[in-house]
């Protein structure tokens, strides 16, 4: 007699969680810092638009703003994490009794 064909049973694992159950990786503060970084970068490009080739804005200020925006502010916005409140240190541990 032929054996019946078994269908695979689908199990719900914890690997298949809904997307709404996990918090977003970046918070409001992160997006504010990223927005500030974008503003610094835009200010650097605007400073580069000055008509003179040998001016202070396009030669000095613009590269400083661009490097600061790309290398400092944007990575800081990505890596920033709000610190969790620290718990108080546990009470001093009692010393074991001395043996005489």
C-alpha positions as CSV (number, residue, x, y, z in Angstrom):
1,X,0.0,0.0,0.0
2,X,1.3,3.5,-0.8
3,X,2.1,5.9,2.0
4,X,0.0,9.2,2.1
5,X,2.0,12.3,1.2
6,X,2.5,14.6,4.1
7,X,2.2,18.3,3.7
8,X,4.7,20.4,5.7
9,X,3.2,22.0,8.8
10,X,3.8,25.7,9.1
11,X,4.9,26.8,12.5
12,X,5.0,30.3,13.7
13,X,8.4,31.0,14.9
14,X,9.6,34.1,16.7
15,X,11.8,34.8,13.7
16,X,8.7,36.0,11.9
17,X,7.7,38.9,14.0
18,X,5.6,41.8,12.7
19,X,7.5,44.9,11.7
20,X,5.6,47.1,14.1
21,X,6.7,45.2,17.2
22,X,10.2,46.5,17.1
23,X,11.1,50.1,17.8
24,X,12.6,52.3,15.1
25,X,16.4,52.3,15.2
26,X,16.6,56.1,15.1
27,X,14.8,58.4,17.4
28,X,13.6,62.0,17.1
29,X,17.0,63.4,18.3
30,X,18.8,61.4,15.6
31,X,16.7,62.9,12.8
32,X,17.3,66.4,14.2
33,X,21.0,65.9,14.2
34,X,20.9,64.4,10.7
35,X,18.8,67.5,9.6
36,X,21.4,69.8,11.1
37,X,24.1,67.9,9.2
38,X,22.3,68.4,5.9
39,X,21.9,72.1,6.7
40,X,25.7,72.3,7.3
41,X,26.4,70.6,4.1
42,X,24.0,72.8,2.1
43,X,25.7,75.9,3.7
44,X,29.0,74.6,2.5
45,X,27.9,74.2,-1.0
46,X,26.2,77.7,-0.9
47,X,29.5,79.1,0.4
48,X,31.2,77.5,-2.6
49,X,29.0,79.4,-5.0
50,X,30.6,82.8,-4.3
51,X,31.8,84.3,-7.6
52,X,35.4,84.9,-6.7
53,X,38.0,82.1,-7.0
54,X,40.4,83.4,-4.4
55,X,37.9,84.4,-1.7
56,X,37.6,83.3,1.9
57,X,34.2,81.6,1.6
58,X,35.0,79.1,-1.3
59,X,38.6,78.3,-0.3
60,X,38.4,78.2,3.5
61,X,34.9,78.1,4.9
62,X,33.3,75.8,2.4
63,X,35.7,72.9,2.9
64,X,35.5,73.2,6.6
65,X,31.7,73.2,6.5
66,X,31.6,70.2,4.1
67,X,34.1,68.1,6.1
68,X,32.3,68.9,9.3
69,X,28.9,68.0,7.9
70,X,30.0,64.8,6.2
71,X,32.5,63.5,8.7
72,X,31.2,64.7,12.0
73,X,27.6,65.7,12.2
74,X,26.0,63.0,9.9
75,X,27.9,60.1,11.7
76,X,27.1,61.6,15.1
77,X,23.4,61.7,14.0
78,X,23.5,58.0,13.1
79,X,25.5,56.8,16.2
80,X,23.8,59.0,18.8
81,X,21.9,57.0,21.4
82,X,20.0,58.4,24.4
83,X,21.6,57.1,27.5
84,X,19.5,55.0,29.8
85,X,19.0,56.2,33.4
86,X,21.6,54.6,35.6
87,X,20.4,52.5,38.5
88,X,21.8,53.1,41.9
89,X,24.8,50.9,42.9
90,X,23.9,47.9,44.9
91,X,24.4,48.0,48.6
92,X,27.7,46.9,49.9
93,X,28.0,43.2,50.0
94,X,28.4,41.8,53.5
95,X,31.8,40.2,54.2
96,X,31.7,36.5,54.9
97,X,32.1,35.6,58.6
98,X,35.7,35.1,59.7
99,X,36.7,31.7,61.0
100,X,38.7,31.6,64.2
